[in-house]
Amino acid sequence: NPWIYKNIENAIRGEAEQKPANFEDRKKVVLRHLELAIETEGERLAYLKSKKMICWYFKNYPGAHEFRASINRAANLAEMRDLIHAYTLRPGRPEPGLTAEE
C-alpha cells in the first residue's frame, strides 16, 4: 500500500486518515511505479517484478482476476502498459471501500 506512509504521517499529526486512492489515481501511480522500476532495475528485472507489483494496486477491484491473468501473460513492458491503460471498471459498480455516493 503506497499510501500507508501518508496515513502514518497523518496519524502522527493527529489528522484524519486519507481516503483510499480511486481507480484512476491507482492507474497513474502504478504506471509511475513501473517507470521507476525500469529506471532502477532495468527492463528485464522490472518486467519480471512488475507482474506481481501491478496486481497489488487493484486487489479486490472488479475484474482484478482477469486483469491479473492478462498482466501475467503480457509478453513485454509495452503490453503491460497497454493493459493498465485498457483496464476499466464496469459502469455502476462502486470501487472497493467506497460507497456509490462517494
Stockholm file with secondary structure:
# STOCKHOLM 1.0

chainA/1-102         NPWIYKNIENAIRGEAEQKPANFEDRKKVVLRHLELAIETEGERLAYLKSKKMICWYFKNYPGAHEFRASINRAANLAEMRDLIHAYTLRPGRPEPGLTAEE
#=GR chainA/1-102 SS CTTHHHHHHHHHHTCCCCCCCCHHHHHHHHHHHHHHHHHHHCHHHHHHHHHHHHHHTTTTSTTHHHHHHHHHHCCSHHHHHHHHHHCCCCTTCCCTTCCTTC
#=GC SS_cons         CTTHHHHHHHHHHTCCCCCCCCHHHHHHHHHHHHHHHHHHHCHHHHHHHHHHHHHHTTTTSTTHHHHHHHHHHCCSHHHHHHHHHHCCCCTTCCCTTCCTTC
//
